[in-house]
Amino acid sequence: MNFLVLLLTCIAWTADVAGVQETPSFEGRWYGMAHMEDGPSVATLVEAEDVKGDWVLRITQLVDNRNHQPVLNSQIHGSSVTIKPHIGDVIQEWTGELVDSGNTYRGEIKEDRATIGSFELDRVQSVSDIPTSRTWVGDIIVPGHDFEHVRLHLVKTPEGWSGDVDLPSRHCSAYPVNVEEEGATLQIDIPTQSPIQLKLISPQPLQANDAPQEVMASWEQAGTTTTFLMEQWQGGQANVLGRPQEPRGPLPYETQLDVALHPIGHEIGVTITKPRGEGDHPAVVLVSGAGGRDRDDRDHGHRYQAVWADVLARRGIASLRFDDRGIGSTRLPEGTSIDDLTAKDQVIDVRFLAEWLGQQPGIDGSKVGVLGWGDGGLVAMRVAMGMYREVSFVVLLSTPGLPGIDMAKESMRRLLKDAPVNSNRARAVLIAYGILLDVAADPEASDTEIREVVRRYLVARSKLPTGTAKPISDQAVEHDMQRFASPAFRQSLRFDPRQILPRLRCPVLAVGGTEDRGTPVDLSLPHIEAAVQRTGGDVTVIEIANVNHRLQPVDDKLQGNQFIRATVDPRALRAVTDWILSVTQPTQASEAMTTP
C-alpha cells in the first residue's frame, strides 16, 4: 500500500514538473497582424525580454511610424499574456494566449473594455542571428527626400527566404519583412506608412558561396522607382557613408589637376573632369557662390562642385572647377589681398578659364558654358555678356533675380514674419536692417557710418526676445563689419542682374528651390525670365519643390545642411544635365542618367 502511494506521488510530481517545463515563455520576438474591426490590418512586431523577472516590452508598427515604442504595462502569467500599448491617444489592451506549442500569440484587442479587433503574432527569430544569413547595405535617395541607409538581412532555409530590415533614419531595426523569390529577383515588401517594395536583382544565387559583392536594387514607393546598388556587408566594416553622392572609384571618367597661368600674372588651380571616349565633349566652368571657396566648394561636409562634376561627366559633359584667389593652389596677383577682392575679380578669372577650357584636348570649344551657384550665377551672367563666341550657354542655380539689397530686405522680412516674436520688435529689426543695407550700398558711405548702423541693428536684434536691449560689444560690431563693410558685399548690394540678363545672346537656364529662404524663387525666377525675354532671349526656368538654397532635399521642413546627407537632389541634377545636353547635343538629351 505504501509503495502504491509512493508510486502515485512520483507520477504526480513528474507530471507537475513536465507541466512546468512545457509552459511556453513569452520572451522573444512576435510578428504578425493586428486586425481592426473598423480599419485596416496593421503589421506589428512585439519584442519581449525578461530581465531578472522584470519584463521589457516594445512594439513596432511601421505603418504608423511607431518604432520600438515601450509598453509600460503588462501582465504575463504562463501562457496568458496581456499587454497594454499606447496607440495614438489611447491605451489599448491586448489579451491573449500562447498557443501552437507556444509559437503563436493570439487574442483580442480592447479599448475602454470594448473589443475593437484581434491579433495573431508568430514567434520569429532575428535573421541576423542565424549563422548562414547575409547582410546587404545601400543608400537610396528618392527625389524630394534625403538619403536613406538600408540594411537588409537575408537567409534562405528549406522553408524559403526570411528577412529583416534596418532603416536607421526611421529608428527601425531588425523589422521582419516578406521575401518572395521570382527567378533572379528577390522581392521584399516593407509595410511602412507609404508601402515600399524593394527588389534585389542578381544573375547569381544570393545565398551561394560565390554570391556577388554588389547587386542592383530598385526601390518602389508612391509610384516612383529608383535604382541603386547594394553591397554585401562584411562584419566590422563601416557601412554608413556620410555623403553617399561623394565620387568613389573606380570612376568612368578622367580627372586632371592643372594650373592655368592667367595673363595678368597669377596662377589658378583647376580640376578638369572629362568623360572617357573619343571626340570632343561639351564643357562647363563651375563657379561657386561668394568668393573664398576652394574648387570643390566645401561646406558642412559636402563637396558640392565635386558632385556636380561627377554627375556631369557621367552624362558626357566635361567640367572645370577652380580655387578662388588666395585659396588652395590659386595665387593672388602681386600687390593685392583677399580683403580687396570683389566679384569683378572672379569675373576676370572665369572669362579667362572659359576661353582656356575651350582650347583643351577633348573639349568642344564651341560648346562651353558657365554654371554658377548663388552669387556665382551673377558672375556667370557677367562673363557670358562679354563673350558671345566663347560662352554658348549659362546655368543659374539659386541665383538672385533682383538687386542684392532688395533680396536681402525681402529675405529678412519673410524670416521675421515667420518668427514667433513680438511684431513691433520685429518691425524695429526690419527697419534697422534696411537702414544698414541702404548705408552699406552707398559707395560714398564711410566705415564709421557703417559701423554706427551695424551697432543700431545689433541693438534692435538684441531686443527681439524680451524687449530689453543687451550690451553690444565692440567685438560683435567688428565681426559684422567684416561682412557689411567688405567691398564685395557692398558691391553685391548694388548689382542688378536685370541690367545684364537682357544682353545675353546664349540660352539661359535658371533653377531654384521652394525652400530657399535666402533667394526666394517667387522673387528670383520670374524676374530672371522676364529680363531675358525682354530682348527675345532663350530662357528656361525650373522650380523644384522641397529643396533649399543648395538644391538639397529638406523633406518639407528646413534643417541644417550639416544634417542633410544628400549633396544635391536628383531632380536638380537631371534637370540641369538634360538641359545642357538639349542645347549642346540634342540627340543625347533623352538618355537615362546614372546617379552616384
Residue, then its C-alpha position, 0 to 999 in steps of 0.5 A: m500500500n505504501f509503495l502504491v502511494l509512493l508510486l502515485t506521488c512520483i507520477a504526480w510530481t513528474a507530471d507537475v514538473a513536465g507541466v512546468q517545463e512545457t509552459p511556453s515563455f513569452e520572451g522573444r520576438w512576435y510578428g504578425m497582424a493586428h486586425m481592426e474591426d473598423g480599419p485596416s490590418v496593421a503589421t506589428l512586431v512585439e519584442a519581449e525580454d525578461v530581465k531578472g523577472d522584470w519584463v521589457l516590452r516594445i512594439t513596432q508598427l511601421v505603418d504608423n511610424r511607431n518604432h520600438q515604442p515601450v509598453l509600460n504595462s503588462q501582465i504575463h502569467g504562463s501562457s496568458v499574456t496581456i499587454k497594454p500599448h499606447i496607440g495614438d491617444v489611447i491605451q489599448e489592451w491586448t489579451g491573449e494566449l500562447v498557443d501552437s506549442g507556444n509559437t503563436y500569440r493570439g487574442e483580442i484587442k480592447e479599448d475602454r473594455a470594448t473589443i475593437g479587433s484581434f491579433e495573431l503574432d508568430r514567434v520569429q527569430s532575428v535573421s541576423d542571428i542565424p549563422t548562414s544569413r547575409t547582410w546587404v547595405g545601400d543608400i537610396i535617395v528618392p527625389g524630394h527626400d534625403f538619403e536613406h541607409v538600408r540594411l537588409h538581412l537575408v537567409k534562405t532555409p528549406e522553408g524559403w527566404s526570411g528577412d529583416v530590415d534596418l532603416p536607421s533614419r526611421h529608428c527601425s531595426a531588425y523589422p521582419v519583412n516578406v521575401e518572395e523569390e521570382g527567378a533572379t529577383l528577390q522581392i521584399d515588401i516593407p509595410t511602412q506608412s507609404p508601402i515600399q517594395l524593394k527588389l534585389i536583382s542578381p544573375q547569381p544565387l544570393q545565398a551561394n558561396d560565390a554570391p556577388q559583392e554588389v547587386m542592383a536594387s530598385w526601390e518602389q514607393a508612391g509610384t516612383t522607382t529608383t535604382f541603386l546598388m547594394e553591397q554585401w556587408q562584411g562584419g566590422q566594416a563601416n557601412v554608413l557613408g556620410r555623403p553617399q553622392e561623394p565620387r568613389g572609384p573606380l570612376p568612368y571618367e578622367t580627372q586632371l589637376d592643372v594650373a592655368l597661368h592667367p595673363i595678368g600674372h597669377e596662377i589658378g588651380v583647376t580640376i578638369t573632369k572629362p568623360r572617357g571616349e573619343g571626340d570632343h565633349p561639351a564643357v562647363v566652368l563651375v563657379s561657386g557662390a561668394g568668393g573664398r571657396d576652394r574648387d570643390d566648394r566645401d561646406h558642412g561636409h559636402r563637396y558640392q562642385a565635386v558632385w556636380a562634376d561627377v554627375l556631369a561627366r557621367r552624362g558626357i559633359a566635361s567640367l572645370r572647377f577652380d580655387d578662388r584667389g588666395i585659396g588652395s593652389t590659386r595665387l593672388p596677383e602681386g600687390t593685392s589681398i583677399d580683403d580687396l577682392t570683389a566679384k569683378d575679380q572672379v569675373i576676370d578669372v572665369r572669362f579667362l578659364a572659359e576661353w582656356l577650357g575651350q582650347q583643351p584636348g577633348i573639349d568642344g570649344s564651341k560648346v562651353g558654358v558657365l554654371g554658377w551657384g548663388d552669387g556665382g550665377l551673377v558672375a556667370m551672367r557677367v562673363a557670358m555678356g562679354m563673350y558671345r563666341e566663347v560662352s554658348f550657354v549659362v546655368l543659374l542655380s539659386t541665383p538672385g533675380l533682383p538687386g542684392i539689397d532688395m533680396a536681402k530686405e525681402s529675405m529678412r522680412r519673410l524670416l521675421k514674419d515667420a518668427p514667433v516674436n513680438s511684431n513691433r520688435a520685429r518691425a524695429v529689426l526690419i527697419a534697422y536692417g534696411i537702414l544698414l543695407d541702404v548705408a552699406a550700398d552707398p559707395e560714398a558711405s564711410d566705415t564709421e557710418i557703417r559701423e554706427v548702423v551695424r551697432r543700431y541693428l545689433v541693438a534692435r536684434s538684441k531686443l527681439p526676445t524680451g524687449t530689453a536691449k543687451p550690451i553690444s560689444d565692440q567685438a560683435v560690431e567688428h565681426d559684422m563689419q567684416r561682412f557689411a563693410s567688405p567691398a564685395f558685399r557692398q558691391s553685391l548690394r548694388f548689382d542688378p542682374r536685370q541690367i545684364l540678363p537682357r544682353l545675353r545672346c546664349p540660352v539661359l537656364a535658371v533653377g531654384g528651390t521652394e525652400d530657399r529662404g535666402t533667394p526666394v524663387d517667387l522673387s528670383l525666377p520670374h524676374i530672371e525670365a522676364a529680363v531675358q525675354r525682354t530682348g527675345g532671349d532663350v530662357t528656361v526656368i525650373e522650380i523644384a519643390n522641397v529643396n533649399h538654397r543648395l538644391q538639397p532635399v529638406d523633406d518639407k521642413l528646413q534643417g541644417n545642411q550639416f544634417i542633410r546627407a544628400t549633396v544635391d537632389p536628383r531632380a536638380l541634377r537631371a534637370v540641369t544635365d538634360w538641359i545642357l545636353s538639349v542645347t549642346q547635343p540634342t540627340q543625347a538629351s533623352e538618355a537615362m542618367t546614372t546617379p552616384 
